[in-house]
Amino acid sequence: MTPPTLRKPVPADSRPPRAAPRDPRDGDPRDGGPRDGVARYGCTVFGCEVTLACNGRPGVPFPAVEERLRELDRRFSRFRTDSELSRLNSEAGRWSAVSEEMHRVLRVALNAAVVSDGLVNIAVLPSLLASGYASSWPPADGEDWGEQPSRQRPVPPLTSVLELRRGEARLLPGHAVDAGALAKGLWADDVVTWLGPDAAASLGGDVSCRGPGPTGEGWPVSLPGGDGLVVRDGAVATSGTAKRRWGDGQHHLIDPRTGRPSRSDITQATVIASTGACAEWASTALVIGGSDVVPWLTGRPGVCGWWLSRTEEHDD
């Protein structure tokens, strides 16, 4: 695959505008039809902000894309007892029929586990629950997200926990998975394919870009801290420990080697890669594995570059 084309940093305020206010020239967001220039659309799905943009009329109307994402959220949410993911987890120990999309996401997760040397492992869900993250973000007023250290233990390799065969999946008894973060990178790539050859999509920070964008050089993407890039035919993802924190140093990025929230020297990683799924697993691996990951990630196919935030002092 051709590496993404990068241009010099751009000011953060030149990124694709968010949902409101809407410029009348963008056309009616109900049909996604721009009257002039770039069509834009915003909504909230997966508990995060979703921003869509394309040059010209989108191949799939924006509201239809939103509904498709909401369907995926319903099917893959670990917070819904009636979701396909919850059913798979409840049937751990036996073969469970899964949809084509679930099978695809699980295949991507297995690949990410292998290429990240086990640092990215969707089977950390029991440890995440034990850390206190048992309900949707943010915690409700007065809600106790206390950790249960006795349930936090190293997580077996995903290749030992998850098996796949045609149309079915099986989890090792006593284990459960949550592929939401990794899936968003994958779905960001899907969305730009649905929208057309010149489009961009951000699913809660997982950004995928295709085509020349509004200026012909690519799509402007803002980075944490206010800087930005112009990206053509690539994807950007950021993982970090600062936003979803609770209790005494708890956060949502679990180190499979310990079963506890990561304590590496990297607190945030932004990765640019050829695909959203690649950017997502690489950014997660950097935060969990820390600076030791940098040498073997250098030159990794599909990974084009990164920006890191490190702790001032790291307690080994």
C-alpha positions as CSV (number, residue, x, y, z in Angstrom):
1,M,0.0,0.0,0.0
2,T,1.2,3.5,-0.8
3,P,2.3,5.3,2.3
4,P,0.2,8.3,3.4
5,T,1.2,11.7,1.9
6,L,2.1,14.2,4.6
7,R,2.4,18.0,4.4
8,K,3.7,20.6,6.8
9,P,1.8,21.2,10.0
10,V,-1.3,23.4,9.8
11,P,-3.1,25.4,12.4
12,A,-5.6,23.4,14.4
13,D,-8.5,25.7,13.4
14,S,-8.1,24.6,9.7
15,R,-9.2,21.1,10.4
16,P,-12.6,20.0,9.0
17,P,-15.3,21.9,11.0
18,R,-17.4,20.2,13.5
19,A,-21.1,19.8,13.3
20,A,-22.3,23.2,14.5
21,P,-22.9,25.9,13.4
22,R,-23.6,24.7,9.8
23,D,-22.8,26.8,6.8
24,P,-25.8,26.9,4.5
25,R,-23.4,26.4,1.6
26,D,-22.6,22.9,2.9
27,G,-26.1,21.8,1.8
28,D,-28.8,20.1,3.9
29,P,-27.1,17.5,6.2
30,R,-30.2,15.4,6.0
31,D,-29.3,14.4,2.4
32,G,-25.5,15.1,2.6
33,G,-25.6,17.3,-0.5
34,P,-23.2,20.2,-0.6
35,R,-24.1,23.3,-2.5
36,D,-20.5,24.4,-2.7
37,G,-17.2,22.9,-1.5
38,V,-16.9,20.4,1.3
39,A,-19.9,18.7,2.8
40,R,-19.7,18.2,6.6
41,Y,-21.7,16.3,9.2
42,G,-21.4,15.7,12.9
43,C,-23.1,13.4,15.4
44,T,-22.3,11.5,18.6
45,V,-21.9,7.7,18.4
46,F,-19.9,5.2,20.6
47,G,-20.1,7.8,23.3
48,C,-17.8,10.1,21.4
49,E,-17.9,12.8,18.7
50,V,-18.1,11.7,15.1
51,T,-17.1,14.1,12.3
52,L,-17.6,13.3,8.6
53,A,-16.5,15.4,5.6
54,C,-16.2,14.9,1.8
55,N,-15.7,16.8,-1.3
56,G,-18.9,16.7,-3.3
57,R,-22.0,14.7,-2.5
58,P,-21.2,11.6,-0.3
59,G,-21.6,8.2,-1.9
60,V,-23.7,7.2,1.1
61,P,-25.8,10.0,2.7
62,F,-24.4,11.2,6.0
63,P,-27.6,10.1,8.0
64,A,-27.3,6.6,6.6
65,V,-23.7,6.5,7.7
66,E,-24.7,7.6,11.1
67,E,-27.4,4.9,11.4
68,R,-24.9,2.3,10.3
69,L,-22.5,3.4,13.0
70,R,-25.3,3.3,15.6
71,E,-26.1,-0.2,14.5
72,L,-22.5,-1.2,15.0
73,D,-22.5,0.4,18.4
74,R,-25.6,-1.6,19.4
75,R,-24.0,-4.8,18.2
76,F,-20.5,-4.3,19.6
77,S,-21.2,-2.5,22.9
78,R,-20.0,-4.3,26.0
79,F,-22.5,-2.2,28.0
80,R,-25.6,-3.7,26.4
81,T,-26.6,-7.2,27.6
82,D,-28.4,-7.7,24.2
83,S,-25.4,-6.9,22.0
84,E,-23.7,-9.5,19.9
85,L,-20.5,-9.0,21.8
86,S,-22.2,-9.6,25.1
87,R,-23.7,-12.8,23.8
88,L,-20.3,-14.0,22.6
89,N,-18.8,-13.3,26.0
90,S,-21.7,-15.0,27.8
91,E,-21.1,-18.2,25.7
92,A,-17.4,-18.5,26.6
93,G,-16.3,-22.1,26.5
94,R,-18.4,-23.1,23.5
95,W,-18.6,-22.3,19.8
96,S,-20.8,-19.3,19.2
97,A,-22.3,-18.2,15.9
98,V,-21.0,-14.7,14.9
99,S,-21.9,-12.3,12.2
100,E,-19.6,-11.6,9.3
101,E,-18.7,-8.2,10.8
102,M,-17.9,-9.7,14.2
103,H,-15.7,-12.3,12.5
104,R,-13.9,-9.6,10.6
105,V,-13.3,-7.5,13.8
106,L,-12.0,-10.6,15.7
107,R,-9.6,-11.4,12.8
108,V,-8.3,-7.9,12.9
109,A,-7.9,-8.2,16.7
110,L,-5.9,-11.5,16.4
111,N,-3.6,-9.9,13.9
112,A,-3.1,-6.8,16.1
113,A,-2.3,-9.1,19.0
114,V,0.4,-10.9,16.9
115,V,2.0,-7.9,15.3
116,S,2.1,-6.0,18.6
117,D,3.8,-8.9,20.4
118,G,0.8,-9.3,22.7
119,L,0.6,-5.7,23.9
120,V,-2.7,-5.1,22.2
121,N,-5.1,-7.8,23.5
122,I,-8.9,-7.4,23.5
123,A,-9.1,-10.1,26.1
124,V,-8.2,-7.6,28.8
125,L,-11.9,-6.9,29.5
126,P,-12.1,-8.8,32.8
127,S,-9.1,-6.8,34.1
128,L,-10.7,-3.6,32.8
129,L,-13.8,-4.5,34.8
130,A,-11.7,-5.3,37.8
131,S,-10.1,-1.8,37.6
132,G,-13.6,-0.3,38.0
133,Y,-14.6,0.5,34.4
134,A,-17.8,-1.5,34.4
135,S,-20.3,1.1,33.1
136,S,-20.3,3.6,30.3
137,W,-18.2,6.7,30.5
138,P,-18.3,9.1,32.3
139,P,-19.1,7.8,35.8
140,A,-22.4,8.9,37.1
141,D,-22.4,11.3,40.1
142,G,-21.8,9.2,43.2
143,E,-21.0,6.0,41.3
144,D,-18.2,4.0,42.9
145,W,-15.6,2.8,40.4
146,G,-13.5,1.1,43.0
147,E,-10.9,-1.5,41.7
148,Q,-10.7,-5.1,42.7
149,P,-7.0,-5.9,42.8
150,S,-7.6,-9.6,43.5
151,R,-9.1,-10.0,40.0
152,Q,-6.3,-8.2,38.2
153,R,-3.9,-10.7,36.8
154,P,-1.8,-11.2,33.6
155,V,-3.9,-11.9,30.6
156,P,-3.1,-14.9,28.4
157,P,-2.2,-14.3,24.7
158,L,-5.3,-13.6,22.6
159,T,-4.3,-16.5,20.4
160,S,-4.8,-18.8,23.4
161,V,-8.1,-17.2,24.4
162,L,-9.9,-16.8,21.0
163,E,-10.5,-19.3,18.3
164,L,-12.2,-18.7,15.0
165,R,-13.7,-20.9,12.3
166,R,-16.1,-20.1,9.5
167,G,-19.0,-18.2,11.0
168,E,-18.1,-19.1,14.6
169,A,-15.9,-18.0,17.5
170,R,-15.0,-19.6,20.8
171,L,-13.5,-18.0,23.9
172,L,-11.6,-19.8,26.6
173,P,-13.9,-20.3,29.6
174,G,-13.8,-17.5,32.1
175,H,-12.6,-14.9,29.5
176,A,-14.2,-12.0,27.6
177,V,-13.3,-9.5,24.9
178,D,-13.9,-5.9,24.0
179,A,-12.9,-4.9,20.5
180,G,-14.5,-1.4,20.6
181,A,-11.3,0.7,20.4
182,L,-9.7,-1.3,17.7
183,A,-12.9,-1.6,15.7
184,K,-13.3,2.2,15.6
185,G,-10.0,2.5,13.6
186,L,-11.3,-0.2,11.2
187,W,-14.7,1.5,10.9
188,A,-13.1,4.9,10.2
189,D,-11.6,3.3,7.1
190,D,-14.9,1.8,6.1
191,V,-16.7,5.2,6.5
192,V,-14.4,7.0,4.1
193,T,-14.9,4.2,1.6
194,W,-18.7,4.6,1.9
195,L,-18.4,8.4,1.5
196,G,-16.3,8.4,-1.6
197,P,-12.7,8.8,-3.0
198,D,-12.2,12.2,-1.4
199,A,-13.4,12.1,2.2
200,A,-12.4,12.1,5.8
201,A,-13.9,10.6,9.0
202,S,-13.1,11.0,12.7
203,L,-14.7,8.4,15.1
204,G,-13.8,9.8,18.5
205,G,-10.2,10.6,17.4
206,D,-9.7,7.7,15.0
207,V,-9.3,9.6,11.8
208,S,-9.1,8.2,8.3
209,C,-8.5,10.3,5.2
210,R,-8.7,9.5,1.4
211,G,-8.1,11.8,-1.5
212,P,-6.8,15.3,-2.1
213,G,-9.1,17.0,0.4
214,P,-10.3,20.6,0.2
215,T,-7.0,22.2,-1.0
216,G,-5.7,19.3,-3.2
217,E,-2.9,18.4,-0.8
218,G,-4.9,16.2,1.6
219,W,-7.2,16.5,4.6
220,P,-6.2,18.7,7.6
221,V,-6.1,16.7,10.9
222,S,-5.5,18.4,14.2
223,L,-3.2,16.8,16.7
224,P,-3.4,16.9,20.5
225,G,-1.8,20.1,21.7
226,G,-3.0,22.2,18.8
227,D,-0.6,21.3,15.9
228,G,-1.8,19.6,12.8
229,L,-1.1,17.6,9.7
230,V,-2.4,17.4,6.2
231,V,-3.0,13.7,5.4
232,R,-3.7,12.1,2.1
233,D,-4.6,8.4,1.9
234,G,-3.8,7.6,5.5
235,A,-5.1,7.5,9.1
236,V,-4.3,8.9,12.5
237,A,-5.1,7.6,15.9
238,T,-4.2,8.8,19.5
239,S,-4.1,6.7,22.6
240,G,-3.4,8.0,26.0
241,T,-4.0,7.7,29.8
242,A,-5.0,11.3,30.6
243,K,-8.7,11.5,29.7
244,R,-10.4,8.4,31.1
245,R,-9.1,8.3,34.6
246,W,-10.7,7.6,37.9
247,G,-9.9,6.6,41.5
248,D,-6.2,6.3,42.5
249,G,-4.4,6.3,39.2
250,Q,-6.8,4.1,37.3
251,H,-7.3,4.4,33.6
252,H,-8.7,2.4,30.6
253,L,-5.5,1.2,28.9
254,I,-4.7,-2.2,30.5
255,D,-1.3,-3.8,30.2
256,P,-1.9,-7.5,29.4
257,R,1.4,-8.4,31.0
258,T,0.1,-7.3,34.4
259,G,-3.7,-7.1,34.1
260,R,-3.4,-3.5,35.5
261,P,-3.6,0.0,34.0
262,S,-0.4,0.7,32.0
263,R,2.4,2.4,33.9
264,S,4.9,2.9,31.0
265,D,6.9,6.1,30.4
266,I,4.6,7.0,27.5
267,T,1.4,8.7,28.5
268,Q,0.1,9.5,25.0
269,A,0.9,8.4,21.5
270,T,-0.4,9.7,18.2
271,V,0.4,7.5,15.2
272,I,0.0,8.1,11.5
273,A,-0.4,4.9,9.4
274,S,-1.7,3.5,6.2
275,T,-5.0,2.3,7.8
276,G,-7.1,3.3,10.8
277,A,-6.7,-0.2,12.3
278,C,-2.9,0.0,12.1
279,A,-2.8,3.5,13.6
280,E,-5.0,2.3,16.5
281,W,-3.1,-0.8,17.5
282,A,0.3,1.0,17.1
283,S,-0.7,3.9,19.3
284,T,-2.0,1.6,21.9
285,A,1.1,-0.5,21.8
286,L,3.3,2.5,22.3
287,V,1.4,3.6,25.4
288,I,1.3,0.2,27.0
289,G,4.8,-0.9,26.0
290,G,6.5,2.4,26.5
291,S,9.8,3.5,24.9
292,D,10.9,-0.1,24.5
293,V,8.4,-0.4,21.7
294,V,9.9,2.4,19.6
295,P,12.9,0.4,18.1
296,W,10.8,-2.5,16.8
297,L,8.0,-0.3,15.7
298,T,10.4,1.7,13.5
299,G,10.1,0.5,10.0
300,R,7.0,-1.6,10.7
301,P,4.9,-1.9,7.5
302,G,2.0,0.5,7.5
303,V,3.4,2.6,10.4
304,C,4.6,6.0,9.1
305,G,5.4,8.1,12.2
306,W,4.3,9.1,15.7
307,W,4.3,11.8,18.3
308,L,4.8,10.8,22.0
309,S,4.2,12.4,25.4
310,R,6.4,10.9,28.2
311,T,6.3,11.1,32.0
312,E,8.9,13.3,33.6
313,E,9.8,10.4,35.9
314,H,9.0,6.8,35.4
315,D,8.8,4.3,38.3
316,D,9.9,1.0,37.0
